[in-house]
Amino acid sequence: MGGISWPSETEINGIKKIVAEMAGRGTEEVRIVVSPYRICPLGAHIDHQGGTVSAMTINKGILLGFIPSGDVQVVLRSRQFRGEVRFRVDDIQHPKHKIRNTDEVQTENSSQLQPEWGRYARGALYALQSQGNHLSQGIIGYLCGSEGMDSSGLSSSAAVGIAYLLALETANDLTISPAENIEYDRLIENEYLGLRNGILDQSAILLSSYGCLTCMNCKTKEYKLIHLSKMQKDQKIKSQNAYKILLAFSGLRHALTHNPGYNCRVAECQEAARVLLCASGNAEVEPLLGNVNLEVYEAHKCKLEPNLAKRAEHYFSENKRVIKGLEAWASGNLEDFGKLVSASGLSSIQNYECGSEPLIQLYEILTRAPGVFGARFSGAGFRGCCLAIVDADHAAEAASFVKHEYFRVQPKLASSINKDTAVLICEAGDSASVI
């Protein structure tokens, strides 16, 4: 993990002390899951359709300090949330949500989920149980996210789910591969929580490597790690240090599972795929745009209603941008890479039709900021933040510009954000691990 600035020794020691006090044990017995947040420079909104995506983690995220409880009890506390979560690993967990064909998500027995933040831990237990894993050891744990930041748009839910999976697996001496944990976290999000997302988030968190761009085919599950350039080692180090990641927060906050737009867009993509597959005589194929080849799309896209045509256009154009972007990244051409990132952001607005006025304004401000190579929404684009790839030498100047301009157009929302963390300058991260 050379070059990684997070977590710091101070953070690690602080969490170990808290967990040791909770458990009445020594700090040397405490383990810590490091589960980073992720960004997706290219490949927006196509993972759930089997598209090819790119991602990397950042040096911010979730830390879960834990110690085996010595029995079946799970006891959890959080720095960000009130209350104490308690349950047993021998309790059989059942999905709390039903996914319908519309964008409505129903919650069952919500009173059993109190405190609400504990649902991810129970979801992790559900995923492990559903795949035949027997757990006999609970954990005593303390969860915290990177201080002072709003994690919306950074896959914080996947980072939390993975943290609980790794902790429970470690406590029970289970050997689970990254590929299996990608599937387990999908079970948490899709089956237990009722969110119709793909596997981009958990794949990025579990497969990324410092200094690389992770490329994943969400249809075949094949992935590869691409270094920023193919130059000599000394030049490569210089190239990797040539950029920073800006995260600019909008002040918009709400849970993704409560937003009708996300699941609705997924359903529209599936309907577009169904129309195209039926038109090509392949009605029996699963209706995902990833199962429609480019020739079929070009031949039959005229049959799509306007909204469905926009969703399909975003999917196919975004796949092209990913391929071009990987080539630009591999050659160290951050300017071309950035242009593709901004084009992805524009297609998300015009074709996928996500975002809101504040987020769109924030995106436009970032594209004008000094030193910014490219920008787009981070995450689903219905809340949260925007990301930008920026020249390292201009990162501080760009951050100041964005703060000033966003306050000018959205003073109320901007005032609701901690001014010290309204725009964060981040670095690339590594994959999730237990230390």
C-alpha positions in Angstrom: 0.0 0.0 0.0 2.9 2.3 -0.7 1.8 5.9 -1.3 -1.5 5.5 0.4 -2.2 8.3 2.8 -5.3 6.8 4.4 -6.0 5.6 7.0 -3.5 7.4 9.2 -1.9 5.8 12.2 -3.8 8.2 14.4 -7.1 7.0 12.9 -6.2 3.3 13.3 -5.1 3.7 16.9 -8.2 5.7 17.8 -10.5 3.1 16.5 -8.6 0.3 18.1 -8.9 2.0 21.5 -12.7 2.4 21.1 -13.3 -1.2 20.1 -11.0 -2.5 22.9 -13.0 -0.5 25.5 -16.3 -1.8 24.0 -15.1 -5.4 24.2 -13.0 -5.2 27.4 -10.0 -6.6 25.5 -6.6 -5.5 24.4 -6.0 -3.2 21.4 -3.6 -5.7 19.9 -6.6 -8.0 19.3 -8.5 -5.4 17.2 -8.6 -5.7 13.4 -9.7 -3.0 11.1 -11.4 -3.2 7.7 -10.4 -0.5 5.3 -13.1 -0.1 2.7 -12.6 2.9 0.4 -15.1 5.0 -1.5 -15.0 4.7 -5.3 -15.3 7.0 -8.3 -16.4 6.1 -11.8 -14.7 8.4 -14.3 -16.3 6.6 -17.3 -19.0 4.0 -17.6 -21.9 5.9 -16.0 -25.3 4.1 -15.7 -24.3 1.1 -17.8 -23.1 -1.4 -15.3 -26.7 -2.7 -14.6 -27.0 -3.3 -18.3 -23.8 -5.4 -18.7 -21.7 -2.6 -20.0 -18.0 -1.9 -19.7 -17.0 0.5 -16.9 -14.0 2.1 -15.4 -13.4 2.9 -11.7 -10.9 3.7 -9.0 -11.0 4.0 -5.3 -9.9 7.2 -3.4 -8.1 7.8 -0.1 -11.3 8.2 1.8 -13.9 5.7 3.0 -15.2 3.4 5.7 -13.2 2.0 8.6 -14.7 -0.8 10.7 -12.7 -1.8 13.8 -13.8 -5.1 15.2 -13.0 -8.0 17.4 -14.6 -11.5 17.5 -17.3 -11.4 20.2 -16.6 -14.9 21.5 -20.2 -15.9 21.0 -23.0 -15.4 18.4 -23.7 -11.8 19.4 -23.1 -8.8 17.1 -22.7 -5.4 18.8 -22.1 -2.4 16.7 -21.7 1.3 17.3 -21.0 4.2 14.8 -19.3 7.6 14.9 -21.9 9.0 12.5 -25.1 7.4 13.7 -26.9 7.1 17.0 -27.8 3.9 18.8 -26.3 0.5 19.2 -27.1 -2.3 16.8 -27.5 -5.8 18.3 -28.3 -9.1 16.7 -27.2 -12.7 16.6 -25.4 -14.5 13.7 -27.6 -17.5 14.1 -30.7 -15.4 13.5 -32.0 -16.2 10.0 -32.2 -13.0 8.0 -34.9 -12.4 5.3 -35.0 -9.6 2.6 -36.8 -6.5 3.9 -37.7 -5.2 0.5 -39.7 -6.3 -2.5 -38.6 -5.0 -5.9 -41.5 -4.4 -8.3 -41.5 -3.7 -12.1 -42.1 0.0 -11.3 -39.8 2.2 -9.3 -41.7 1.6 -6.1 -39.7 -0.1 -3.3 -41.7 -1.5 -0.4 -40.2 -2.0 3.1 -41.4 -4.8 5.2 -41.1 -5.0 9.0 -39.1 -1.8 9.1 -39.5 -1.7 12.9 -37.1 -4.7 13.1 -34.4 -2.6 11.4 -33.9 -0.1 14.2 -31.5 1.6 14.4 -31.8 2.1 10.6 -28.1 2.1 9.9 -27.8 -1.5 11.1 -29.6 -2.9 8.0 -26.3 -3.2 6.2 -24.8 -5.4 8.8 -27.9 -7.6 8.8 -27.7 -7.6 5.0 -24.2 -8.9 5.1 -25.3 -11.7 7.4 -28.2 -12.4 5.0 -25.8 -12.6 2.0 -23.5 -15.0 3.8 -26.3 -17.2 5.0 -28.0 -17.3 1.6 -24.8 -18.8 0.0 -24.6 -21.6 2.6 -22.0 -20.1 5.0 -22.4 -21.1 8.6 -21.4 -18.4 11.1 -20.9 -19.1 14.8 -18.9 -16.0 15.8 -20.2 -12.5 16.1 -18.3 -9.3 16.3 -18.0 -6.2 18.5 -17.4 -3.4 16.1 -17.1 0.4 15.6 -17.9 1.9 12.2 -16.9 5.3 10.9 -16.7 7.1 7.6 -14.0 9.6 6.6 -14.6 12.6 8.8 -16.2 15.8 7.6 -17.5 14.5 4.2 -20.8 13.7 2.7 -20.3 10.3 1.0 -23.3 10.5 -1.2 -22.4 9.7 -4.8 -19.3 7.7 -3.7 -20.8 4.3 -3.2 -20.7 4.5 0.6 -23.4 1.8 0.8 -21.2 -0.7 -1.0 -18.2 0.3 1.1 -20.2 -0.3 4.3 -21.6 -3.6 3.0 -18.1 -4.9 2.1 -16.7 -3.8 5.5 -19.3 -5.9 7.3 -18.7 -8.9 5.0 -14.9 -8.8 5.5 -15.3 -8.4 9.3 -17.8 -11.3 9.6 -15.7 -13.5 7.3 -12.5 -12.8 9.2 -14.1 -13.5 12.6 -15.4 -16.8 11.3 -12.2 -17.9 9.5 -14.1 -17.9 6.1 -11.9 -17.7 3.0 -14.0 -15.8 0.4 -12.6 -14.5 -2.9 -13.1 -10.9 -4.1 -15.4 -12.3 -6.9 -17.6 -14.0 -4.3 -17.7 -10.9 -2.2 -18.8 -8.9 -5.2 -21.7 -11.2 -5.5 -22.4 -11.1 -1.8 -22.6 -7.3 -1.7 -24.9 -7.4 -4.8 -27.2 -9.6 -2.7 -27.1 -7.1 0.1 -28.0 -4.2 -2.2 -30.4 -6.0 -4.7 -32.1 -8.6 -2.6 -31.9 -7.3 1.0 -32.2 -3.6 0.4 -34.2 -3.6 -2.9 -31.9 -1.4 -5.0 -31.6 -2.2 -8.8 -27.9 -1.4 -9.2 -25.2 -3.3 -10.9 -21.8 -4.5 -9.6 -19.6 -1.5 -10.4 -19.4 -0.2 -6.9 -18.4 -3.4 -5.1 -16.1 -4.4 -8.0 -14.2 -1.2 -7.8 -13.8 -1.4 -4.0 -12.6 -5.0 -4.0 -10.5 -5.1 -7.2 -8.8 -1.7 -7.5 -5.1 -1.2 -7.2 -3.3 2.0 -6.3 -2.2 4.0 -9.4 -4.4 2.0 -11.8 -7.8 2.4 -13.5 -10.0 -0.7 -13.0 -11.8 -1.7 -16.2 -14.6 -4.2 -15.8 -16.9 -5.9 -18.3 -20.1 -6.2 -16.2 -21.5 -8.8 -18.5 -18.7 -11.3 -18.3 -17.3 -10.1 -15.0 -13.8 -10.0 -16.5 -11.6 -7.1 -15.4 -8.2 -5.7 -15.9 -6.0 -3.0 -14.2 -4.6 -0.3 -16.4 -1.7 1.9 -15.4 -1.9 5.6 -16.2 0.9 5.3 -18.8 3.3 2.8 -20.4 6.3 5.0 -19.7 9.4 4.0 -17.8 9.0 3.6 -14.1 10.5 7.0 -13.1 8.3 8.7 -15.6 5.2 6.7 -14.5 5.6 7.9 -11.0 5.7 11.4 -12.2 2.6 10.8 -14.4 0.6 9.3 -11.6 1.3 12.3 -9.4 0.2 14.6 -12.2 -3.4 14.5 -11.2 -5.7 14.8 -8.2 -9.4 14.0 -7.8 -11.8 16.8 -6.9 -15.0 16.0 -5.1 -17.5 18.9 -5.1 -20.6 18.4 -2.9 -24.0 19.8 -3.8 -25.7 19.7 -0.4 -28.4 17.5 -1.9 -29.0 14.5 0.4 -31.4 11.5 0.3 -31.2 7.8 0.2 -30.9 6.2 -3.2 -33.5 3.5 -2.5 -36.1 6.3 -1.8 -35.5 8.0 -5.2 -37.9 6.9 -7.9 -35.6 8.1 -10.7 -33.0 5.4 -10.3 -35.1 2.3 -10.5 -37.2 4.0 -13.2 -34.1 4.5 -15.4 -33.1 0.9 -15.0 -36.5 -0.3 -16.1 -36.4 2.1 -19.1 -33.1 0.6 -20.2 -34.5 -2.9 -19.9 -37.6 -1.9 -21.9 -35.4 -0.4 -24.7 -33.4 -3.7 -24.8 -36.6 -5.7 -25.0 -37.8 -3.7 -28.0 -34.5 -4.0 -29.8 -34.2 -7.8 -29.1 -37.8 -8.4 -30.2 -37.2 -6.4 -33.4 -34.1 -8.6 -34.2 -35.9 -11.9 -33.5 -34.2 -12.5 -30.1 -37.2 -12.0 -27.8 -36.0 -14.9 -25.6 -32.8 -13.2 -24.6 -32.6 -11.4 -21.2 -33.6 -7.7 -21.8 -30.3 -6.0 -21.1 -28.7 -3.5 -23.4 -25.5 -5.4 -23.0 -27.2 -8.3 -24.9 -27.9 -6.0 -27.9 -25.0 -5.7 -30.3 -24.2 -2.4 -32.0 -25.5 -3.5 -35.4 -28.9 -4.5 -34.0 -29.1 -1.1 -32.2 -28.3 0.8 -35.4 -30.7 -1.2 -37.4 -33.7 -0.9 -35.1 -33.2 2.1 -32.9 -35.9 3.9 -34.9 -38.5 1.7 -33.2 -37.7 3.1 -29.8 -40.0 5.7 -28.2 -38.1 9.0 -27.5 -37.3 8.3 -23.8 -36.2 4.8 -24.5 -34.1 6.0 -27.5 -32.3 8.4 -25.2 -31.5 5.7 -22.7 -30.1 3.4 -25.4 -28.1 6.2 -27.0 -26.5 6.9 -23.6 -25.6 3.2 -23.2 -24.0 2.7 -26.5 -22.2 6.0 -26.6 -20.9 5.5 -23.1 -19.5 2.2 -24.0 -17.6 3.8 -26.8 -16.3 6.5 -24.4 -15.0 3.9 -22.0 -13.0 2.1 -24.7 -11.5 5.4 -25.9 -10.9 6.5 -22.3 -9.0 3.4 -21.5 -6.7 4.0 -24.4 -6.1 7.6 -23.4 -5.4 6.6 -19.8 -3.0 3.9 -20.8 -1.0 6.4 -22.9 -1.0 9.0 -20.1 -3.2 11.4 -22.1 -5.1 13.0 -19.3 -6.4 15.8 -21.6 -8.2 13.4 -23.9 -9.3 11.3 -20.9 -10.8 14.3 -19.3 -12.7 15.4 -22.4 -14.4 11.9 -22.5 -15.3 12.2 -18.8 -17.0 15.6 -19.4 -18.8 14.1 -22.5 -20.0 11.3 -20.2 -21.4 13.9 -17.8 -23.2 15.7 -20.6 -24.8 12.4 -21.9 -25.9 11.6 -18.4 -27.8 14.9 -18.4 -29.2 14.9 -21.9 -29.7 11.2 -22.6 -30.0 9.5 -19.3 -31.7 12.5 -17.9 -30.5 12.3 -14.3 -29.3 15.2 -12.2 -31.0 18.3 -10.9 -30.4 22.0 -11.3 -27.9 22.2 -8.5 -25.9 19.2 -9.7 -25.9 20.4 -13.3 -24.7 23.8 -12.2 -22.0 22.2 -10.2 -20.9 20.0 -13.2 -20.8 23.1 -15.4 -18.7 25.0 -12.9 -16.2 22.1 -12.6 -15.8 22.0 -16.4 -14.8 25.7 -16.3 -12.4 25.4 -13.3 -8.7 26.0 -13.9 -6.7 22.8 -14.5 -9.7 20.5 -14.7 -9.3 17.8 -17.4 -12.9 16.6 -17.1 -15.9 16.3 -14.7 -19.2 14.4 -14.3 -21.7 13.5 -11.6 -20.5 10.9 -9.1 -22.7 8.0 -8.5 -26.3 7.8 -9.8 -26.5 11.5 -10.4 -29.7 12.1 -8.4 -28.0 13.6 -5.3 -24.6 14.1 -3.8 -21.5 15.3 -5.6 -19.6 15.7 -8.8 -16.1 14.5 -9.5 -13.3 16.0 -11.5 -9.9 14.9 -12.7 -7.6 17.9 -12.2 -4.0 18.9 -12.8 -2.3 18.4 -9.5 -0.6 21.8 -9.8 -4.0 23.6 -10.1 -6.0 21.5 -7.7 -6.1 24.1 -4.9 -7.0 26.9 -7.3 -9.7 24.8 -8.9 -11.2 23.9 -5.5 -11.4 27.6 -4.5 -13.0 28.5 -7.9 -15.7 25.8 -7.5 -16.5 26.9 -3.9 -16.9 30.5 -4.9 -18.9 29.9 -8.1 -21.3 27.3 -6.5 -22.0 29.7 -3.6 -22.9 32.4 -6.1 -25.5 30.2 -7.9 -26.7 28.1 -5.0 -26.1 30.1 -1.8 -28.7 28.2 0.3 -27.3 24.7 -0.5 -23.7 25.9 -0.4 -24.3 27.3 3.1 -25.5 23.9 4.3 -22.1 22.3 3.5 -19.1 22.5 5.8 -16.9 25.0 4.0 -13.8 23.1 4.8 -15.0 20.0 3.0 -17.3 21.5 0.3 -14.7 20.6 -2.3 -12.1 17.9 -1.4 -8.8 17.3 -3.0 -8.3 13.5 -3.0 -5.8 10.9 -4.3 -6.2 7.5 -5.8 -6.7 4.6 -3.3 -6.3 0.9 -3.0 -8.7 -2.1 -2.7 -10.5 -3.0 0.5 -8.5 -5.0 3.0 -8.3 -6.1 6.7 -5.4 -4.7 8.7 
